[in-house]
Every structure is written in C-alpha cells, then in structure tokens.
C-alpha cells in the first residue's frame, strides 16, 4: 500500500504534512505533484516535518507526499570522478545539456550515467568467498584513478557466478553471491549509501603522515596530516578560495572532493571554468581526472546546501574504502551553518548565539569526525583530510562558527586582512595560526626530510614572535632606539616573511616548493641569523653586519631554479660564511670601529 501524507503547511523549504504514521525519520520522500525531493526530519504522532531539497514555489496545501522507504542516499560507482554535481548528487552538466539553464523542479534524483559502458576487469572466480568491502572488479575510470568495485557493506558470501571481462553498464550484474542461508546477492558496479551515515571500517589508525602541499607556511610552520582536519577562516578578500585551490592542485592526495557550499555564483563559475583546464602537476593529466566538484551556490535551495557537505564526505568515504587518500575542500562551512540557521528558524526552534541553532557545534563536530586515517574492510588503508573554509562576518573570529570550528580542527590557518591588503599571500597570520600535528609528525619529518627541520622551524617562529613584541616599541619610538641585537631580529624576520612565508602562486618557481628545498631555505636563513647575531655579540655594528646585497639575494632565493641536490643553497651558505669570516677578521685587525 502506498503511504501518503497530506501537505498542511509550507514555509520555504520546510513542509509539514499529516497522515504520516507509516513514515520514518530521515526517509526520502516525494513532495507534491511535481515529486520534489525531500527528507523527513521529525515525526510527532501523525504529523511529519520535511525539508525539501528543491524550490517549493507553486506547491499547494492539500497536495500529497509519497514515501520511498529509504533514506536520502547517493549512487556510488564509476562516473563520479571528473563530474560536477549539485548538493544531492544530480549531474549539472547533464542537466545543462538537456537544455535547462537552471535545475527544473521535479527532475528527480538523477545521478551517475547509467547508459555509459565501462571496460571491466573481473578479478574473482566462481567458488571464491567474499566479505564486505572486498574488491571483485576494477575499472580504469580516468587516466589516473582505477575504480575498485567493492562488495557493499553488510553483504558476504560465495561467488556462484561471475561475468567475463568486457564492457558493461553500471547496472549490469557482474557477480552473484550466495550466503550461508542460501540468500543470493546480485552485485553490479554501483552501490547506494545514506549520506548522513558514516561508511564502516575496521579501525581508525594513528595519524602519522604529512599531507604535502608545497606551500611553505603550511608544510613547515602549520603542517596538516593525512587524515587530519583544518580550518581556513578569513574575511572577504583574504584568499580562502585561492588557498583551497592551491591545496586542491598541489597536495599529494589521490582524490580531491571540492564542495562549493553556498558560495556566490561567480566564485563557483571560476572554479567550474578553471578546474577542467588545470593539469595535475605530477602526471600532466587533467586535474579533473582525480577531482569531484559539488556546486551548490547561494541561489540554490537552502536545504540542498545543508545536505551538500554530507554528499561530499560520503563520496570521499567511498574512495577511501578503495585505499585512496582523499582531501575534502569545503567552501565554506559558514554558508552551510547559515543554511542550518535558516532551516532552524523555519522550524521555530529556540535560537542560540547569533541565531544559530544550539546543535551547531555538534553538527560541525560530526562532520569533521568523518575525517581520519582508516583500515578499510578490505584490509587496505585510506584517509580523508577535511579542509574547511570559514567566512566570519567582518573577519570576526569570535563568531560562533569560527569558535566552534577552532575547538574541533587540528590545524587552524587564520587569514589576515592586513596581510591580504599588503599583497602578502598566502595571508596566513603566523601568530594566530596553529597546528596540533607538529608533535605527531616529528618522526615523519626526521625520517623523510631532516632530523633538525622542526627545531629550525621553532627557532624561526621564536624570531617572528620576538619581532612582534619589538614592533610595539618601534611603532612608538622608532627602530633606531633598539640595540643592534634586537634590530637584527627585525631584519631576519623580514627575510622570513618576505623570502619564505610569502609565496607567489603565479610564479613558475615559487608556486610549489618541495620539502627538501623548504628545509634548505630554512637552513640558509638560520645560518644567516646565527652568523649575524654572533657578530653583533662581538660588538660589530649592524651597519657592517647587514650586507644589502646578501640579504636581498636570500629573500630572492625562492625564485631561483633549483636543480640536482640544490647546490644553489650551499653556495649561499658559503657566501654567508665567507662574508662574516671576513667581517670578523677585519674586526680583529681593528679595521672596523665599534661605534
């Protein structure tokens, strides 16, 4: 018997209906004559409340609501990579090609292409026993990614029949399993999974590997681990989106899931136009071969915006189950929180701070909790790293979304408007940012980069913090009143900021820096500081210690083309030592006046 409810209340994306006794919370429903997609979010006796993922314009009181018997789920299989979806996994390119400039109401829950043929390699034989998560077939989905076809969670048994290698649609039966009770399971290339439920795994593993980004201030000063979480808060114009673009392009994740959650249409247009043109830096293949884009702009239905981050993280978990390292870029979680606030207001819930619902922090935590490094059901290891942009109004980091996010994430990359206005990019404020992964990654840096890299990093951070204190004095009375041992700190801090932390995304040599080169650059700056500071302590005046040409060349070393083992950095260190050896020798001979 078809379950039907009668619509009795409509308030934007929130719809209420009676006669809902047989429905379930989180069940997907079809709303009204147009069969709009919705989800039951609360039930009280025979009264149900539904959030609708499409525009409700034209919906009338008295229309019917139909149950589907299943939660809002995604279709997961070949065809996801390189695609562009809306917040509930409807392919935007396919909708546009059908002649629609906007998503029409009632178009249904379209998903990955079911008519396309894929070349499938079957890797199991009749009689083999398979358990949940095991791989039974492979598809070369893109030039970079092999799509592993897995046994759905909760299914296991013996292979009673299997198809031969060949071309198949995603709905074609490839393998038939039979369990101990004689129940048969027909397995094809896709599986469905509820967006709000985490996919199962064997265990969560310790985080111990660096997510290499090629951005010096991140890799060295505020590192992000594979399986970790990060927030990039910043006001308008500070470069949140560009920073995420850089991470998407240059991080050593296998797969990127980019979620444009409630951003302006022009920003998402830029993403949709730029990403297909970008080349993967390691292979030269199109970056879209390992990227999934989820576009839910600010003019799209607010309920779909709320669902978009769950769509993104579910897709990420699916590829993680194959053994891939996935990076999820959520831009921005503030817009998602605003969607929560709007829906909460329409539900007439009691508002908390700044009108956000009281459960804001727990929803954020539940989202970031789905990151991690895991052992999957098939024995492989995979990770999900979540990097969420936060857009605090007016750049105020004390607002609820930023505060709640800061308590959750492991790396906090605070973008600074003053740095952005000074054209210092990435505009990450080194005094407000932090990374809790530094102690965890200490052994990784020792084994993969250099034993003393983090010690040098700590020394550079100490110089920057000392410079910040001294600048309070300089702003009041000027730099000339400082003793030379403090003035040299200001000079070295300038080199760290301009020569190391600032990075030009449009310069061929500077847009990406490999870790060995980052270490060599740090060593050069450390050597300069040690030798210069040593001369200052001996009484040599700063005017002789600071050589304009040498200091300028060290700032500009980031633009040098590095070949082989980076001899250029050793040459700079040799220049530093030669210069200060000569200065010290002249001082001993009395050629330099201490005054």
C-alpha positions in Angstrom: 0.0 0.0 0.0 1.4 3.4 -1.0 2.0 5.6 2.0 0.7 9.2 1.5 0.7 12.3 3.6 -1.4 15.5 3.1 0.5 18.8 3.0 -0.9 21.2 5.6 1.9 23.8 6.0 4.5 25.3 3.7 7.3 27.7 4.8 10.1 27.9 2.2 11.9 24.5 2.2 10.0 23.4 5.4 6.8 21.5 4.7 4.5 19.8 7.2 2.0 17.0 6.4 -0.4 14.9 8.4 -1.3 11.2 8.0 2.5 10.4 8.3 2.2 7.5 10.7 4.0 5.0 8.5 6.9 7.2 7.6 10.4 7.2 9.2 12.7 10.0 10.3 15.4 10.6 7.6 13.3 8.9 5.0 13.4 10.4 1.5 10.0 11.5 0.3 8.5 12.9 -2.9 6.6 16.1 -2.3 3.6 17.3 -4.2 2.5 16.8 -7.8 6.0 17.7 -9.1 7.5 14.9 -6.9 10.0 17.3 -5.3 12.8 15.5 -3.3 12.6 15.9 0.4 13.6 14.3 3.7 11.6 13.7 6.9 13.4 15.4 9.8 10.8 15.0 12.5 7.6 13.0 13.3 5.1 13.7 16.1 2.1 11.4 16.1 0.7 11.6 12.6 2.4 15.0 11.9 5.6 15.0 9.9 8.1 17.8 9.1 10.0 17.6 5.8 12.9 19.6 4.4 12.7 19.9 0.6 15.8 20.0 -1.5 14.2 21.9 -4.4 12.3 25.1 -4.8 8.8 24.9 -3.3 7.4 27.8 -5.4 3.9 26.7 -6.6 3.5 23.9 -4.0 0.0 24.0 -2.6 -1.8 22.9 0.6 -3.5 19.6 0.1 -1.1 18.1 -2.3 0.2 14.6 -1.5 3.6 13.4 0.0 4.8 10.0 -1.0 7.3 7.8 0.9 10.2 5.9 -0.7 11.0 3.6 2.2 14.7 4.6 2.1 16.9 7.4 3.4 18.4 10.1 1.2 21.2 8.1 -0.5 23.9 8.5 -3.1 24.6 6.2 -6.0 28.3 5.4 -5.8 30.1 3.9 -8.8 32.2 4.7 -11.9 31.3 8.1 -13.4 31.8 10.2 -10.2 35.3 11.4 -11.0 35.5 14.4 -13.3 31.8 15.2 -12.8 30.1 18.2 -11.4 27.1 17.6 -9.1 24.7 19.7 -7.1 24.2 19.3 -3.4 22.3 16.0 -3.7 24.5 14.4 -6.5 22.5 15.5 -9.6 24.9 16.0 -12.5 24.8 19.6 -13.5 26.5 19.1 -16.9 23.8 16.5 -17.9 21.0 18.9 -16.8 22.6 21.7 -18.8 23.0 19.6 -21.9 19.3 18.7 -21.7 18.5 22.4 -22.4 18.0 23.7 -18.8 19.9 26.7 -17.6 18.6 26.1 -14.1 17.7 22.8 -12.3 13.9 22.3 -13.1 11.7 21.3 -10.2 10.7 17.6 -10.1 13.5 16.5 -12.3 14.0 13.6 -9.9 17.1 12.2 -8.2 19.4 11.9 -11.3 22.8 10.6 -10.6 25.8 9.0 -12.4 25.3 7.9 -16.0 23.6 4.5 -16.3 23.9 4.3 -20.0 27.7 4.6 -20.4 29.8 1.4 -20.9 32.9 0.8 -18.9 35.7 -1.7 -19.5 35.6 -4.0 -16.5 38.2 -6.5 -15.3 36.7 -9.2 -13.1 39.3 -10.4 -10.5 37.3 -13.2 -8.7 36.4 -16.7 -9.8 33.4 -18.9 -9.1 33.7 -20.5 -5.7 35.7 -17.7 -4.1 34.4 -16.4 -0.8 33.9 -12.6 -0.5 33.2 -10.5 2.5 32.0 -6.9 2.8 34.3 -4.3 1.2 36.4 -6.8 -0.8 37.2 -5.9 -4.4 35.8 -8.1 -7.1 36.3 -6.0 -10.2 38.3 -3.0 -11.5 37.5 -0.2 -13.9 40.0 2.3 -15.2 37.7 5.3 -14.6 40.2 8.0 -15.5 43.8 8.2 -16.7 44.9 8.5 -13.0 42.4 6.5 -11.0 41.5 2.8 -11.0 37.9 2.4 -9.7 37.8 -0.6 -7.4 34.3 -2.3 -7.5 33.6 -3.5 -3.9 31.2 -5.8 -2.2 28.6 -3.5 -0.5 28.8 -3.3 3.3 26.6 -5.9 5.0 26.9 -8.4 2.1 29.1 -11.5 2.0 29.0 -15.0 0.5 30.4 -17.4 -2.0 30.7 -16.5 -5.7 28.2 -18.7 -7.6 28.6 -16.9 -11.0 30.7 -14.1 -12.4 30.8 -12.3 -15.7 33.7 -12.2 -18.1 36.0 -9.3 -18.7 34.3 -6.8 -21.0 32.2 -3.6 -21.4 29.2 -3.2 -19.1 26.8 -0.6 -17.8 26.9 0.2 -14.1 23.6 -1.6 -13.6 24.7 -4.9 -15.3 25.2 -7.9 -13.0 28.9 -8.8 -12.7 28.9 -11.2 -9.8 26.3 -13.3 -7.9 27.0 -14.2 -4.2 25.2 -16.8 -2.1 25.4 -16.6 1.7 25.3 -19.5 4.2 21.5 -19.2 4.3 21.1 -19.6 0.6 20.2 -15.9 0.0 21.6 -14.6 -3.2 23.1 -11.1 -3.8 23.4 -9.7 -7.4 26.4 -7.3 -7.5 26.8 -4.6 -10.1 29.1 -1.7 -10.4 27.4 0.7 -8.0 26.1 0.7 -4.5 23.8 3.1 -2.7 24.7 4.7 0.7 22.8 7.1 3.0 24.6 10.5 3.1 24.2 11.0 6.9 25.7 7.7 7.9 29.4 7.0 8.0 30.6 4.1 5.9 32.0 1.2 8.1 35.7 0.4 8.5 37.8 -2.0 10.6 39.5 0.6 12.7 40.7 4.2 12.9 44.5 4.3 12.7 47.0 6.8 14.2 47.7 9.9 12.1 51.4 10.0 11.3 52.0 11.2 7.7 52.2 14.7 6.4 49.8 15.9 3.7 52.4 17.6 1.4 51.0 20.8 -0.1 54.1 22.6 -1.5 53.0 25.7 0.4 55.9 26.6 2.7 54.0 28.2 5.5 51.7 25.2 5.7 54.1 22.3 5.3 56.8 23.8 7.6 55.1 26.1 10.1 51.5 24.7 10.3 51.6 21.2 8.9 48.5 19.2 8.1 48.4 15.5 8.5 46.8 12.9 6.2 43.5 12.1 7.9 43.6 15.4 9.8 41.3 18.4 9.8 42.0 22.0 9.1 40.1 25.3 9.0 40.9 28.3 6.9 39.0 31.3 8.4 39.2 34.7 6.9 37.2 37.8 6.0 36.3 38.9 2.5 39.2 39.1 0.1 41.8 37.3 2.2 42.2 34.4 -0.2 40.3 31.5 1.3 39.2 30.1 -2.1 42.6 30.6 -3.7 44.3 28.9 -0.8 41.9 25.9 -1.2 42.6 25.9 -5.0 46.3 25.7 -4.3 45.8 22.8 -1.8 43.5 21.0 -4.3 46.0 21.3 -7.1 49.3 20.7 -5.2 48.5 18.4 -2.2 49.6 14.8 -2.6 46.1 13.5 -2.0 45.0 10.9 -4.6 41.5 12.4 -5.0 40.0 15.8 -4.4 36.4 16.4 -3.4 35.7 20.1 -3.7 32.4 21.3 -2.2 31.2 24.8 -3.1 28.7 25.2 -0.3 26.6 28.3 -0.6 29.2 30.4 -2.3 28.5 33.2 -4.8 27.7 32.1 -8.3 30.7 34.0 -9.8 33.1 32.2 -7.5 31.8 28.8 -8.4 31.8 29.7 -12.1 35.5 30.5 -11.7 36.0 27.0 -10.1 34.0 25.3 -12.8 35.9 27.1 -15.6 39.4 26.8 -14.1 39.5 23.2 -12.8 38.9 21.5 -16.1 41.8 23.5 -17.6 44.3 22.7 -14.8 46.9 20.0 -15.2 47.9 17.6 -12.5 51.5 18.7 -11.5 52.8 15.1 -11.1 51.3 13.4 -14.2 50.4 16.3 -16.6 46.9 14.8 -17.0 43.8 17.0 -16.4 43.3 17.7 -12.7 39.6 16.8 -13.1 40.7 13.1 -13.6 41.0 12.9 -9.8 38.5 15.6 -8.8 34.8 15.7 -7.9 33.1 19.1 -7.9 29.9 19.7 -5.9 28.4 23.1 -6.7 25.7 24.4 -4.5 25.6 28.2 -5.0 23.8 30.7 -2.7 20.8 30.9 -5.0 20.1 27.2 -4.9 17.7 25.7 -2.4 18.9 26.2 1.2 18.1 22.6 2.2 20.3 21.2 -0.5 23.1 23.4 0.7 22.8 21.8 4.1 23.0 18.3 2.5 25.9 19.2 0.2 28.7 18.6 2.7 27.3 15.2 3.6 27.2 14.4 -0.1 30.8 15.3 -0.4 32.0 13.4 2.6 30.1 10.3 1.6 31.8 10.3 -1.8 35.1 10.8 0.0 34.5 7.8 2.2 33.6 5.7 -0.8 37.0 6.3 -2.4 38.8 6.0 0.9 37.3 2.5 1.1 39.3 1.7 -2.1 42.6 2.6 -0.3 42.9 6.2 -1.6 43.9 9.3 0.3 41.2 11.8 -0.2 41.2 15.6 0.5 37.8 17.3 1.0 37.6 21.0 0.4 34.5 22.6 2.0 34.0 26.2 0.9 32.5 27.3 3.1 31.2 25.8 6.3 29.9 29.3 7.3 27.4 29.2 4.4 26.4 25.7 5.5 25.9 26.9 9.1 23.7 29.7 7.7 21.6 27.1 6.0 21.2 25.3 9.3 20.2 28.6 10.9 17.6 29.3 8.2 16.0 25.9 8.4 16.1 26.0 12.2 14.3 29.3 12.2 11.6 28.0 9.9 11.2 25.0 12.2 10.6 27.5 15.0 13.4 26.1 17.1 14.9 28.0 20.1 17.9 30.0 18.7 21.3 30.1 20.4 24.2 32.6 19.9 23.6 34.9 16.9 20.5 32.9 15.9 22.4 29.7 15.1 20.8 26.5 16.4 22.0 25.1 19.7 23.3 22.0 17.9 25.6 23.9 15.6 28.8 22.7 17.4 27.7 19.1 17.5 26.8 19.1 13.7 30.2 20.6 12.9 32.0 18.1 15.1 30.1 15.2 13.5 31.2 16.4 10.0 34.9 16.8 10.9 34.8 13.5 12.8 34.4 11.7 9.5 38.0 12.6 8.7 40.7 10.2 9.7 43.2 7.5 8.7 41.4 4.1 8.5 42.0 0.5 7.9 39.2 -0.4 5.5 37.0 -3.5 5.3 39.2 -5.0 2.5 42.4 -4.5 4.5 43.6 -1.5 2.6 44.5 1.8 4.3 43.0 5.1 3.2 42.5 8.6 4.6 40.1 11.5 4.5 41.5 15.0 5.2 38.9 17.8 5.6 39.9 21.4 4.9 37.0 23.7 5.6 36.9 27.4 4.8 35.1 29.6 7.3 33.8 33.1 6.4 33.3 35.1 9.6 31.3 38.2 9.1 33.7 41.2 9.1 36.6 38.9 9.8 35.4 38.4 13.4 37.0 35.2 14.7 34.9 35.3 17.8 31.6 34.5 16.0 30.0 31.1 16.7 31.0 29.1 13.5 34.7 30.1 13.8 34.8 29.4 17.6 33.1 26.0 17.3 35.4 25.0 14.4 38.5 26.1 16.2 37.8 23.7 19.1 37.5 20.8 16.6 40.2 21.1 14.0 43.8 20.1 14.3 45.2 22.9 12.1 43.9 26.5 12.2 45.1 28.7 9.3 43.9 32.2 10.2 43.9 34.5 7.2 44.7 38.1 7.9 43.1 41.1 6.1 46.1 43.4 6.8 48.4 40.8 5.1 46.0 40.5 2.2 45.8 44.3 1.7 49.6 44.3 1.8 49.5 41.7 -1.0 51.2 39.1 1.2 49.9 35.8 0.1 49.1 33.2 1.4 47.8 35.7 4.0 48.1 33.2 6.9 48.8 35.0 10.1 51.7 33.2 11.8 50.8 34.5 15.2 47.1 33.4 15.2 47.5 30.1 13.4 48.5 26.8 14.9 48.9 23.1 14.2 48.4 20.4 16.8 50.0 17.8 14.4 53.6 19.0 14.9 54.4 16.6 17.7 52.7 13.8 15.9 54.7 14.4 12.7 58.1 14.9 14.3 59.2 11.3 13.5 57.9 11.7 9.9 60.0 14.9 9.4 63.1 13.2 10.8 62.8 10.2 8.5 61.6 12.0 5.3 63.1 15.5 5.4 65.8 16.2 8.0 66.3 15.5 11.7 66.5 19.2 12.7 63.8 20.6 10.5 61.3 21.2 13.3 64.0 22.6 15.5 64.8 25.2 12.9 61.1 25.9 12.4 60.8 26.5 16.2 63.7 28.9 16.1 62.2 30.8 13.1 58.8 31.0 15.0 60.7 32.4 18.0 62.2 35.1 15.9 58.7 36.1 14.5 57.2 36.2 17.9 60.1 38.3 19.2 59.7 40.6 16.2 56.0 41.1 17.0 56.9 42.3 20.5 59.6 44.6 19.3 57.3 46.2 16.7 55.2 47.6 19.6 58.2 49.6 20.6 59.1 50.5 17.1 55.7 51.9 16.4 56.0 54.2 19.4 59.6 55.4 19.3 61.1 54.1 16.1 63.7 51.4 15.3 66.8 53.5 15.9 66.4 53.3 19.7 66.7 49.5 19.7 70.1 47.8 20.4 71.7 46.0 17.4 70.9 42.5 18.8 67.2 43.4 18.6 67.4 45.2 15.3 69.0 42.1 13.7 65.9 40.2 14.8 63.7 42.7 12.8 65.9 42.2 9.8 65.8 38.4 9.9 62.1 38.5 10.5 61.7 40.5 7.2 63.6 37.8 5.4 61.4 35.0 6.9 58.2 36.8 6.0 59.2 38.0 2.5 61.5 35.3 1.5 59.9 32.2 3.0 56.3 32.7 4.2 55.2 34.8 1.2 54.6 32.6 -1.9 53.6 33.6 -5.4 51.0 31.3 -6.9 51.7 32.7 -10.4 55.5 32.3 -10.4 56.8 29.1 -12.1 59.5 28.5 -9.5 57.7 29.8 -6.4 54.2 28.3 -6.7 55.3 24.9 -5.3 58.3 24.1 -3.1 59.4 20.5 -2.4 60.2 19.7 1.2 64.0 19.3 0.7 64.1 22.8 -0.8 61.9 24.1 2.1 64.5 22.7 4.5 67.4 24.1 2.6 65.8 27.6 2.6 65.3 27.4 6.3 68.9 26.4 6.8 70.1 29.4 4.8 68.0 31.8 7.0 69.2 30.1 10.2 72.8 30.3 9.1 72.4 34.0 8.3 70.9 34.7 11.7 73.4 32.7 13.6 76.4 34.3 11.9 75.0 37.8 12.0 73.9 37.5 15.6 77.3 36.2 16.6 79.0 39.2 15.0 76.6 41.6 16.9 77.5 39.9 20.2 81.2 40.6 19.4 80.5 44.3 19.1 80.4 44.6 15.3 77.9 47.3 14.4 74.7 46.4 12.4 75.7 48.7 9.6 78.6 46.3 8.8 76.8 43.1 9.7 73.9 43.7 7.3 75.0 43.5 3.7 72.2 44.7 1.5 73.1 42.6 -1.5 73.4 39.4 0.6 70.2 39.9 2.4 68.3 40.8 -0.8 69.7 37.6 -2.6 68.5 35.5 0.3 65.0 37.0 0.0 65.0 36.3 -3.8 66.4 32.7 -3.5 62.8 31.3 -3.7 62.7 32.4 -7.3 65.9 30.6 -8.3 65.5 27.4 -10.4 66.8 24.6 -8.3 68.4 21.6 -10.0 70.1 18.5 -8.7 70.6 18.5 -4.9 70.1 22.2 -4.6 73.7 23.4 -4.8 72.5 26.9 -5.0 71.6 26.9 -1.3 75.0 25.6 -0.3 76.6 28.4 -2.4 74.5 31.0 -0.5 75.6 29.4 2.8 79.2 29.6 1.6 78.7 33.3 0.7 77.3 33.9 4.2 80.3 32.2 5.9 82.8 34.0 3.7 81.3 37.4 4.3 81.1 37.0 8.1 84.6 35.4 8.3 85.9 38.5 6.5 84.0 40.8 8.8 85.2 39.1 11.9 88.8 39.1 10.6 88.6 42.8 9.9 87.2 43.4 13.4 90.1 41.5 15.0 92.5 43.6 13.0 90.8 46.8 14.2 89.6 47.8 10.7 86.1 48.1 12.0 85.2 50.8 14.5 82.7 49.5 17.1 80.9 52.9 17.1 
